Structure formats: structure tokens, C-alpha cells
Amino acid sequence: MSDVTARLLRSLPLASVLIGRNERMLGMNPKAEALLGADVSGRHFITAIRHPAVLDAVEACLADRQPRKTRMPTRHAGQDMTYEVHCAYLDLPGAEGVLVSFEDLTHVEQAGQMRRDFVANVSHELRTPLTALLGFIETLRGPARNDADARERFLSIMAAEAERMERLVADLLSLSRVESEERMRPTARVELRGLIDSVLRRLEPVARGGGVTLEGHLPEAEVTVPGDEDQLRQVVTNLVENAIKYGGSGGTVEVTLTAAEEIPGLRAPGARISVRDHGPGIELVHIPRLTERFYRVDSHRSREMGGTGLGLAIVKHIVNRHRGRMKVESEPGHGSEFIVELPARS
């Protein structure tokens, strides 16, 4: 292989290997070495490329010199990968053969899988209340047509299931809106002390109904950050509501706001919002997945409490839009603390 061909291979943005007419590998670039292994030049291509569809594509391209394209699922560095493999015949002085390029489509496959999982989860979440509603409607039309007590009981359950669907749709719309705006950083100034105080006053009846005491630890001075007021209000509301629901009856939920000259995680001045409960806590294995859509630590309890499984996903996207960070600190039996850090400057 000529020096020009070697430089050409190294300049290609994709992992690429050149296979000669004698079916031996003439050369490859560093990305191909990372994928197929180093020190394979001169060897038969079947020793490095073992996927049947790729072998067939290379052999066909060598035979008729027509381009081929196929897919190669594999596992690399402990991760499942998918490559689209392009085979094209190359006829250069001293370098005649098939140029095989590997385009990484893993992120596309993952996005597709996320969409499929999302549709499946939404369908599942809607199917349960819809099935209940249809069953009660059928019962009210039939056996319970003239049973006043049963009718009232069933209508109460139907109302609760309809409200559950309404919450789910509202959260889906909210999540979609937040995701569409995630790249647009807000520039308006939001005063956090008054915002948090108003959220606590609004949620006080909810906390009292759940046997929970709300405690706000807010500074005397105003704390302002660049942000979207409605979205930051939703962040505080979602975190406090979760603490009320899952922190345990008879406990205390503490909401603390502090301003700092430097937030370590942001390396800039900012504000820190902490929502802490003293409930059962969360096992470490669940914490990395808490912000996934529809992920629940306790699915049955979450649905009973009216949760949609989208609240923390919404919080994560809002915090990302504000260029902030969210952390979760929890230990079984010792409660949980959700911390949101927001920069003080745009």
C-alpha cells in the first residue's frame, strides 16, 4: 500500500480498512484498529471481521465491484454497538481492493429504543385506568344499573382514574414543552426566596392532609438567578410534593435555600435549593435511574399516591435548561435529600 493511500485512510472520519484483491488487509486507520484490533495488516480479512453479513458484502464487492451496505451488531468496550458497514471498490495505483467503512449508529439505535420504550410505557400507563373505566361503565349499564350505593362508589373510582389520566397527559405535555426549550437558556431574573415561600404556602394543606410538617429555611436577603419562573416553580413543587408523598406520614419536610459565592459543582456563584425528608430513604441502586421517564422505586405505591413517574424527569430537563445540577443523597432508613444548584449568572 502506497504512502498516499495510508494517509488517505488516516484522514477518513470513519473506521476504515482496505482489503486487497487477494482478500488480505492492506491497511487500516487508527479507528479501525480500535474496533478490529491492531497488527492485522497482511492477514485474511475473515480473521478480523467475523460477521457473516459483512463477509458476504466484502466478497460480493470484490466479485462485481459494486458498492454494498449492511449492518453489523457487535459488542465493544463492554457496550452493545451497531455499525452500518459500507463497502466500495477502490482502484488506485498500488492499492486496489475494497474499502470497508464502519459508521457508528449506536446512538440512533438507542434513540429508537428510547422512543419504543416511551410509547410502550405511555400505553401501559393509560391502559390501566382506561380498562378500569370501561369495566365500571359496563357494570353501571348492567348489574349496578339500579344500585345507588354501587353507582356512587363506582363513579368515585372512575373520577379518580380519569384524574390520573389527566395528570399523566399534563405531565407528558409539560415534559415535551421542557424538552423543546432545553437548548434555550432563560435570561429573566427570578427571585427564589419569594417563589419557594409561595410554593410552601400553597402546598401546606396538602402536607397537613398527609400528616407532614413543612419547614422552610429561607434567607432574609433576596436570592435571584436567571431563569424561567414557571419552570423553577414546577421544580420546587415537584420536589416538595414527592417529599410529602414518599417521606412518610408524621414526618418533616425541610426546604432550604442558600446563596453561595461559589457552588463547587458549577465553579461559579449560585443558589442551592435543598428538599429533605426523613422517610424510608432510597437504596443506592435506584438513585442513578430516578430521573428516567416512568422509573419508580415502588411502582404500586407510586400509582396509589397519584404519581405519573415523570416528575423527576421534568425536573432534570428544567435544571439542564438552566445550566444547573441536581443531586440526590439518600440512605435507607435515613430519608432523602434532593439538591438543585443553579448559577447566579447567565
Secondary structure as UniProt FT lines:
FT   HELIX           3..11
FT   STRAND          15..20
FT   TURN            21..22
FT   STRAND          24..28
FT   HELIX           30..36
FT   TURN            41..42
FT   HELIX           45..47
FT   HELIX           52..64
FT   STRAND          68..76
FT   TURN            77..78
FT   STRAND          79..92
FT   TURN            93..94
FT   STRAND          95..104
FT   HELIX           106..141
FT   TURN            142..146
FT   HELIX           148..180
FT   TURN            181..183
FT   STRAND          189..191
FT   HELIX           192..209
FT   TURN            210..211
FT   STRAND          213..217
FT   STRAND          224..226
FT   HELIX           229..246
FT   TURN            249..250
FT   STRAND          252..263
FT   TURN            264..267
FT   STRAND          268..277
FT   HELIX           284..289
FT   TURN            290..291
FT   TURN            293..294
FT   HELIX           299..304
FT   TURN            305..306
FT   HELIX           311..321
FT   TURN            322..323
FT   STRAND          325..330
FT   TURN            332..333
FT   STRAND          336..343
//
